[in-house]
Amino acid sequence: MTDIDEQGRPEPPLTADESGTLLGFLEFHRATLEWKCTGLDATGLSATVGRSSMTLGGMLKHLAWVENYWFSEWLHGNDPLPVWKAVDWKADPDWDWNSAAEDTPEQLFALWHDAVARSRALTKQALATGGLDQLAKRTWPDGRAPNVRWILCHMVEEYSRHNGHADLIRESIDGLTGE
């Protein structure tokens, strides 16, 4: 049975195996991002804090790209989806962040939700066929490849870092605070 906290987030399991623990923390952090972004209009999703250009909308789009990049492109060796393949990343390496203001909140949430759903399915497939030790299909130039465990830990780190940013941005918009 999964415990759900007052913000609707699934608490990571206290006694799961390694993959259950990693997936539990990743789902908790995904739900934290959703909580911090939910209920905002385009103006709210485009708000910044101080001198930073980081926005919650940019964060949704960036994390949609990160989900696809690690679970689809790296782990399974798939080509980028059309939305990411059409980008001239050399001209704008921060396109995911910079272009989010052009999207509606509905488009941003749909892009992120779709990426998360694909990542869940691809992770389930990888765990069923090779477990946490399964190596990604893509490799670094020296031939080394991360395994599923590394990718899951990296994604927990990615969400954790950005959820800290999300806390500050959301508080500046309407005072919403929380862990």
N, C-alpha and C positions, 0 to 999 in steps of 0.2 A: 504494500500500500504506500503510495506517495503522499507525503505531507505537503500541503500547500500553505504558504505563508499569507499574511494579511494583504499583500500586494498581488496575490495570485501566482506566485512563483513556486515551482516545485523545489522543495528542499533536497539537497544532495543526500543520498542514502547514507546512513551511519555505518552499515555493516555489509556493503556490497563488495563484490570482487573488484579487481583493478579496472576492468572496462566499465563496469557499472558505476564505479566512483568517478572516473573521468567523464563519462557521459552525463552523470548527475550534475557535476559542477559546470559542464558546458551548457546544459539546459538551464540551469539556474542563472547563468550569466546572460544567455540569450533572452530569458524572460525579464531580467533586470533592464536590459536595453529597451525592450518593448515597453516596459512600465515607464521608463524615463521619457519615451517619445510619444506615448499614447495621449490622445486628447488635444494635441497641438495642431494648429492650422499652419498654413504655409509660412506665415510670419514667424510663428514660434519655432518651426523647424529650421528657419534661416537665421535665427538669433545667434549672436556671438558674445563672447565675454572678453573684455579688455582688448588687447591688441591681437588676440588670436582670431584666425579666420575659420576655425573649426565650428561646425554646426551639427545639430542633431540629425538633420536631413542628410548632410554629408556623411555622417557616421553610419546611418542606415545603408546608404549607397556603397560606401567603402566596405562595410562588413558583408554586404551581399557579394561584392567582388571577391573579398578574402575567402568567403565560404566556397565559392566556385573555384577559385584558384587552387586552394589546398585539397579539397575533397574530390573535385572532378578532374582538374588539369594535372595536378601533381600525383595524387594517390592513384587515380585510375587512368591517367595518360590521355584523357579526352581533350579535344580541341576546345578553345574558348567558345562560349556561347556567342551568338551574333551580337548581342548588346555590348560585349566586352571586346570582341574581335574587331568591331568597326572603329574602335578608339585609336587615335594616334597618340600612344602613350609617350612617345619621344617628344612630341610637341607640347604635351601637358601631362607630366608624370602624376599629377594630382587631379586628373580629370574626374575621378569618382567623387572627390570632395568638391571640386569647383563647379561641376555641372548640376549638382543636386538642387540648387535653387531654381532650376528650369523645370523641375518635376513637381507634380502635385503630391500632397501627402499620401493620397491613395496609390499613386505610382511608386513612390518610395517604399511604402509598406509592402505592396505586392511584389516588388523586386526582391526585397529582403526575405519575405515569407517564402517565396518560391525557391530562393537560394537555400534557405534553411531546410526546407522539405527535401530538396534534392540531396543536400549534404547528409541528412539523416538516413535516407535510403542508401546512399553510397557507402556510408559508414557501416550500416547494418550488413550490406553485402560483403564488405572487406572483412569485417569481424567473423562472418560466417565461413568465409573461404580461407582466411589466413590468420585470423586473430590479431592481437596487438603487435605481433612481431612481423607481420606482413610488410614488405618494403613497397614504397611508392614506385610507380612505373617510371616517373621522371627522376633524373639524377642531377646532382651538382656537376660542374665541369670535371671534377676529379673522379667521377663515377660513383660516389657515395649517394645513398638515398635514405631519406628519413623513413621510419616505420610508422604504422598507424598510431602507436603510443605517442611518438614525438609530435605528430600532427595534432592529436587531441590535446596534448599539453600546450602546444603552441596556440591553439585556438582558445583555450581557457585563458592564457596570458593575454591574447589579443583583446578578447572581450573585457577582461578585468581592467586592463589599462584604459580602454575607451569608456568603460562604465564610470570610472573616476572622472573623466572629462564630462560625461553626460550628467553626473551629479551637479557639477558646477554650473553647467549651461542651464539645466532645468531650474535650478534654484534661482538663477538670475532672471528667468522668464516670469515665474509665478510663485516662487517661494517653496515649491515642492522639494522636500528634503527626505532623506531616508538613507539606509545603508548603501 
